[in-house]
Amino acid sequence: MFLTIIAVLLAGGWQFQERTDEMTDATYTTAVLYSDSGEETMHLMCSDGLGVLVVRWDTVIGGGGDVDVTYRLDGAPAEEFPWRVSESDPYTIALPPNRDVGPVLRRMAAADKMLIRVSPVRDTSSSARFHTAGLAELLPKFKSCNFNGEEK
């Protein structure tokens, strides 16, 4: 059983929620942002100090393993690196678990928009544009994951 503590809509369209497990007092913090088309969603999650950045697509990406992802923040040069395809949800990709999401999120927070392109195994590439404004105000709310890179 979870108790919802906070549920607000922040600047830029981020939907934020913080929940506390009544049994363990563990805190689960999430934020969701819809793409311009409304078909893709970006999820930022934090639990027990572990942060995850996930994008859910409107097309099947694959069935586990890595997929090449290119992203561009505002007018900066595009960056490419592999993301992990969920084994349980073939529409979802996430930054690999061994990759620190903090630096990516801090660059996203300084930008107004993010364009992401994924190249699925059996399909042409798919792109999504997200307006990331408001993320800078949101990151401090993910206290246990320390996305701002502050000394603990």
RAVEN-V878355 format. One record per pair of residues at least 12 apart in sequence whose ideal C-beta (glycine too) atoms are under 10 Angstrom apart, sorted by the first residue. I is the first residue (numbers start at 0). J is the second residue. Records with the same first field share a line. If there is no record, write none. Layout:
BEGIN
I=J  J
END
This chain:
BEGIN
0=20  21  22
1=16  18  19  20  21  22  25  27
2=17  18  19  20  21
3=16  17  18  19
4=16  17  18  19  26  27  28
5=17  18  28  140
6=18  29
7=137  140
8=133
9=30  32  132  133  134  136  137  140
10=132  133  134  135  136  137
11=32  111  112  129  130  131  132  133  134  135  136  137
12=31  32  33  34  129  130  131  132  133
13=30  31  32  33  41  43  129  130  131  132  133  134  136  137  140
14=29  30  31  32  33  40  42
15=28  29  30  31  43  133  136  137  140  141
16=28  29  30  31
17=29  30  45  140  141  142
18=46
20=46
23=47
25=46  47  143
26=45  46  47  141  142  143
27=44  45  46  47  143
28=43  44  45  46  50  137  140  141  142  143  144
29=42  43  44  45  46  51  53  141
30=42  43  44  45  133  134  137  138  140  141
31=43  44  53  55
32=54  113  129  130  131  132  133  134  137
33=127  129  130
34=54  55  56  57  113  114  115  126  127  128  129  130
35=112  114  127  128  129  130
36=57  126  127  128
37=57
38=55  56  57  58  125  127
39=54  55  56  57  58  90  115  117  125  126  127  128  129
40=53  54  55  56  57  90  91  127  129
41=53  54  55  107  113  115  127  129  131  134
42=54  55  91  93
43=100  104  107  134  137  138  141  144  146
44=93  100  141  144
45=100  140  141  142  143  144  145  146
46=143  144
47=143  144
48=141  142  143  144  145  151
49=96  100  143  144
50=94  99  100  101  104  141  143  144  145  146
51=93  94  96  100  144
52=82  92  93  94  98  100  101  103  104  107  146
53=82  83  85  88  91  92  93  94  100
54=68  70  82  90  91  92  93  94  113  115  117  127  129
55=85  88  90  91  92  93  127
56=88  89  90  91  92  115  117  119  125  126  127
57=90  125  127
58=89  90  117  119  121  122  123  125
59=84  88  89  90  119  120  121  122
60=82  84  85  88  89  90  91  92  117  118  119  120  121  122  125
61=83  84  85  86  89  90  91  92  117  119  120  121  122
62=84  85  86  87  88  89  120
63=83  84  85  86  87  89
64=81  83  84  86  120
65=80  81  82  83  84  92  95
66=81  82  83  84  92  117  118  119  120
67=79  80  81  82  116  117  118  119  124
68=80  81  82  83  92  94  115  116  117  118  124
69=114  115  116  117  118  124  126
70=82  103  106  107  113  114  115  116  117  126  127  129
71=110  112  113  114  115  116  126  128
72=103  106  107  108  109  110  111  112  113  114  131
73=106  107  109  110  111  112  113  114  131
74=110  112
75=106  109  110
77=114  115  116
78=103  106
79=116  118
80=94  95  98  103
81=94  95  98
82=94  95  98  115  117
83=95  96  97  98
84=117  119  120
89=119  120
90=119
92=115  117  119
99=146  148
100=144  146
101=138  141  144  145  146  147  148  149
102=146  148
103=146
104=131  134  135  137  138  141  144  146  147  148
105=134  135  138  146  147  148
106=131  134
107=129  131  134  135  138  146
108=131  132  133  134  135  136  137  138  146  147
109=131  134  135
110=129  130  131  132  134  135
111=129  130  131  132  133  134
112=128  129  130  131  132
113=127  128  129  130  131  134
114=126  127  128  129
115=127  128  129
134=146
135=147
END
